[in-house]
Amino acid sequence: MSMDSISLLQRARYDFQPKIPEVLTKDAATIQLENSSLSLPPRDEQKIREYYRETIGKPAVVFADGSNPAAGRKRRCGVLLSGGQAPGGHNVIAGLFDGLQAANAESELIGFHGGAGGLLKCDYEILTKEKVDFHRNTGGFDIIGSGRTKIETDAQIEATIKTVEKLQLDSLVIVGGDDSNTNAALLAEVFAQRKLPMQVIGVPKTIDGDLKNDHIETSFGFDTSTKVYASLIGDLARDTKSSGKYWNFVKLMGRSASHIALECALQIHPNICLIGEEIKAKNMSLKRILYDICQIIAHRAEHGENFGVILIPEGIVEFIPETANLIAELNRNWKEYEHVFTALTTLELKKKWLYTKLSPEAYHTLDQLPAELAEQFLGLRDPHGNILVSQIEIEKLFITMIRDYLEGMTGAGTYKGSFAPLAEFYGYEGRSAFPSNFDATYCYALGKTAFLLIANGANGYLACIKDLALPSEQWKAGGVPLTMMMDMEERKGEWVPVIAKSLVDLNGAAFNEFARNRDKWALETCYMHPGPVQYFGPDELCNRITETLRLESEEKRRFEAWANIATKR
């Protein structure tokens, strides 16, 4: 790790010192847990309790002044990064490392390589101050790598216990999204049931923004990634406004929720932004969506504006009724199809075989798809046999079908414009960027929070920091039970408890702000240009929070103020 190989920005970022809440800077021996509220799953409590009898029903906790003599004992803590990268992950490890070392310099932090796979194989390293310091305030997960292994089977659980016992671990921090923290909840329960002296703490990570609730205001990485995407889209909007001739179809990350697209829309003011949750709620057909888009394109053309920006979440195909139904049928029967498809060499042969296997509705949808897209629906699979929705080039599907629709409008004389489409996908560009000041600070605080939860004997909790719209020194830190966020979901034909994804709230402040303005943005060219992520300069630039967090926080404060008035009355 030579200093000669790093950029000037990285050198400058080493000097960044996160300003965290005072409680996270105190001697751990003077901090204890204080119960804040009882936290139970919102649905299916009894069914979830059958799986999590030891860790369900615990209260949410916050840190308070007190006494904790056990905080200073020597610890061997494991940490792993799970799932896709998110800016700030290195600072979680830095905060955790600093917490351990401040409490007892003999404590060790063991990093597992490649996520949960490293835990199962006992592939690890003891993290040193030199290595942790080299990665502070930097993007990526390269300090120890990440992976997507899920711990589900008895053999995997036994392998985990073997690693824990071999390394004499007393705690494990899992940094990940909903699936990764479902793993964390499972391990916490197993250790508790077997009376093993082992604690498991989760940390909320995902750029998709779908790991949130009343306690988790945002997952880390969302702030940085949406600012990166918004900067790119802003540049694209300025370019298309300058040339006056391109319609830009931009697909954005968001496998199961539309939070990223919504946030970018609030920052950029595009002409069109599709929100999957709204499409599903209104049961909007593909034909209706195409009609609405083409009407906007035609209206802008009437005013000489044959250009625009359209944002599309990558998971939109799972919200549109026709494509969602097709995906569900293909996923449901994939085991049967897979061995047949390996022998069928052409799309026509596959479609002919599927004619009697799919419902008429699903087959009609497949038959209407352009050949290239139909192949993607039939050929791209993850290790579990599910369609790789993120790799379906849905933006190209919209371009093809809109072009056909506009040609029909041209023949009818209702469209007299020109249509020059361009397709973009912004995804990996935002996952490993240098974290914004917000994410660098948030993640460091999450790491310190994870340590304090461990120091206070917590097990099966997710590190939690609230009031994130306030200056960072005023944030409140604590933890919430992982079981609180669970729901029953069908996985591989069996209903099991998993941490539920948080979708865009169609009654929430962020969506309402978008809905109030989208008609104006559709017809007028009023793009915003936020520019790149700022690390230095005025507070309103370098410490700007996302529009989603700002709007939701303002709504929360208004509700609390109303509740206080109502209580006094």
PyMOL commands that set and color helices and strands:
alter all, ss='L'
color gray80, all
select helices_A, chain A and resi 3-5+8-13+22-24+28-30+45-51+69-72+89-103+116-121+129-135+154-167+178-193+222-243+259-268+276-281+286-302+316-318+321-332+334-341+347-354+360-368+371-379+389-391+394-411+428-430+437-455+472-474+482-485+509-523+539-542+547-568
alter helices_A, ss='H'
color red, helices_A
select strands_A, chain A and resi 31-38+59-65+76-82+108-112+124-126+146-147+171-176+199-204+247-252+272-273+308-313+421-426+461-466+476-481+486-491+494-499
alter strands_A, ss='S'
color yellow, strands_A
deselect
rebuild
show_as cartoon
